[in-house]
Amino acid sequence: MMGPSFFPSRTVALYMGKMFLIRTFAILAALVLVLQALDLLSESGRILAHEGNGQSQVWRYVSLRTPEIIARFLPFSVLLGTIITLTTLNQNSEVVSMKGAGLSAHQVLAPLIVTALGVAAVSFAFNERVVARATATLSQWQAVDYGPLPVDRGERGNVWVREGNNLMNVRQVRGRGDAAMLGGITLYVRDGGTLRSVLMADTGRREGEGWRVEGARRFDVTAGRMDVLGSTHIGDGISPDQFTLASVDADGLSFTALASAIDELDAAGRPTKALEGALWHKLSGPLSSILMPLLGAVAAFGVARSGKLFVRAVVGMGLGFAYFVADNFALAMGNLGAYPPFLAAWAPFLLFFLIGEAVLIRTEE
């Protein structure tokens, strides 16, 4: 555990932390404003294309999309806020003063690292409570082409499953296990590659090894005739988890909900490696904010009047952006199964922590 002597004085620590936070969130606000405006330009046409949509639906989209943008670009803002803060301190010779007082490079950076830890904690809580819900709701809304927004966020929409040669599409799934309820059912009965009939039903519930559907109608493709079946039994061999686990969106689930979904998939014998990587990244992603003061530290040290301050800032920015590239690459490799899930999520973090320490020690200590 770090002792109090590791930090500068309380006044200096608060001064540096406040400066860092103001610059970080000012940059984040500017990024969100610009990126949301650009995103809205590309999506507003699709939103307004649905009959009955207007200004309120556009603002609803903004309220759902903004949390995703904040979560994605908060680490970038921390990086840029770090570089601007340290560059300002260096230009004003405040870093030189702290070094002259006997502080090491790690002691100079300590207030920023602790502040970044607080930002990481807020980021994780924000992702859990806001971003996951907004992402899930937006995905459901986009699935119906910005039509009436589904009310129950626990529902799964537009799920496809296969039964032998047959295909079944369910518009909405509520509940889990034998309590699962289906709505908007369409069953495509095929013989080899030939479509024989299409069965449509309003609702369905579990019955034995299959499903009891209500309000069923069947269109016979060969005869060109529509038959009203009412209540009938279909889908023997289709288990409830094929609907509830068919489309697990890691971005739309909180950490605990995703962990529960992974356990259910594993129990059902389904592949979970990509989702496990996403689960670990829900921790390593917010914690990347702690790396940014370390990677941007090269901008703090060195004599400002030497003319190399701009080069140092560019080097720090390059290290930060290299981390984000490596992080996305590792996640992609994890999704392909080339990297184990834990390694895909944490390897870039550990690698760039060591790189940042090596650069800091090499240039200053």
Rosetta blueprint (number, residue, H / E / L):
1 M L
2 M L
3 G L
4 P H
5 S H
6 F H
7 F L
8 P L
9 S L
10 R H
11 T H
12 V H
13 A H
14 L H
15 Y H
16 M H
17 G H
18 K H
19 M H
20 F H
21 L H
22 I H
23 R H
24 T H
25 F H
26 A H
27 I H
28 L H
29 A H
30 A H
31 L H
32 V H
33 L H
34 V H
35 L H
36 Q H
37 A H
38 L H
39 D H
40 L H
41 L H
42 S H
43 E H
44 S H
45 G H
46 R H
47 I H
48 L H
49 A H
50 H L
51 E L
52 G L
53 N L
54 G L
55 Q H
56 S H
57 Q H
58 V H
59 W H
60 R H
61 Y H
62 V H
63 S H
64 L H
65 R H
66 T H
67 P H
68 E H
69 I H
70 I H
71 A H
72 R H
73 F H
74 L H
75 P H
76 F H
77 S H
78 V H
79 L H
80 L H
81 G H
82 T H
83 I H
84 I H
85 T H
86 L H
87 T H
88 T H
89 L H
90 N H
91 Q H
92 N L
93 S L
94 E H
95 V H
96 V H
97 S H
98 M H
99 K H
100 G H
101 A L
102 G L
103 L L
104 S L
105 A H
106 H H
107 Q H
108 V H
109 L H
110 A H
111 P H
112 L H
113 I H
114 V H
115 T H
116 A H
117 L H
118 G H
119 V H
120 A H
121 A H
122 V H
123 S H
124 F H
125 A H
126 F H
127 N H
128 E H
129 R H
130 V H
131 V H
132 A H
133 R H
134 A H
135 T H
136 A H
137 T H
138 L H
139 S H
140 Q H
141 W H
142 Q H
143 A H
144 V L
145 D L
146 Y L
147 G L
148 P L
149 L L
150 P L
151 V L
152 D L
153 R L
154 G L
155 E L
156 R E
157 G E
158 N E
159 V E
160 W E
161 V E
162 R E
163 E E
164 G L
165 N L
166 N E
167 L E
168 M E
169 N E
170 V E
171 R E
172 Q E
173 V E
174 R E
175 G L
176 R L
177 G H
178 D H
179 A H
180 A L
181 M E
182 L E
183 G E
184 G E
185 I E
186 T E
187 L E
188 Y E
189 V E
190 R E
191 D E
192 G L
193 G L
194 T E
195 L E
196 R E
197 S E
198 V E
199 L E
200 M E
201 A E
202 D E
203 T E
204 G E
205 R E
206 R E
207 E E
208 G L
209 E L
210 G E
211 W E
212 R E
213 V E
214 E E
215 G E
216 A E
217 R E
218 R E
219 F E
220 D E
221 V L
222 T L
223 A L
224 G L
225 R E
226 M E
227 D E
228 V E
229 L E
230 G E
231 S E
232 T E
233 H E
234 I E
235 G L
236 D L
237 G L
238 I L
239 S L
240 P L
241 D H
242 Q H
243 F H
244 T H
245 L L
246 A L
247 S L
248 V L
249 D L
250 A H
251 D H
252 G H
253 L L
254 S L
255 F H
256 T H
257 A H
258 L H
259 A H
260 S H
261 A H
262 I H
263 D H
264 E H
265 L H
266 D H
267 A H
268 A L
269 G L
270 R L
271 P L
272 T L
273 K H
274 A H
275 L H
276 E H
277 G H
278 A H
279 L H
280 W H
281 H H
282 K H
283 L H
284 S H
285 G H
286 P H
287 L H
288 S H
289 S H
290 I H
291 L H
292 M H
293 P H
294 L H
295 L H
296 G L
297 A H
298 V H
299 A H
300 A L
301 F L
302 G L
303 V L
304 A H
305 R H
306 S H
307 G L
308 K L
309 L H
310 F H
311 V H
312 R H
313 A H
314 V H
315 V H
316 G H
317 M H
318 G H
319 L H
320 G H
321 F H
322 A H
323 Y H
324 F H
325 V H
326 A H
327 D H
328 N H
329 F H
330 A H
331 L H
332 A H
333 M H
334 G H
335 N H
336 L H
337 G L
338 A L
339 Y L
340 P L
341 P H
342 F H
343 L H
344 A H
345 A H
346 W H
347 A H
348 P H
349 F H
350 L H
351 L H
352 F H
353 F H
354 L H
355 I H
356 G H
357 E H
358 A H
359 V H
360 L H
361 I H
362 R H
363 T H
364 E L
365 E L
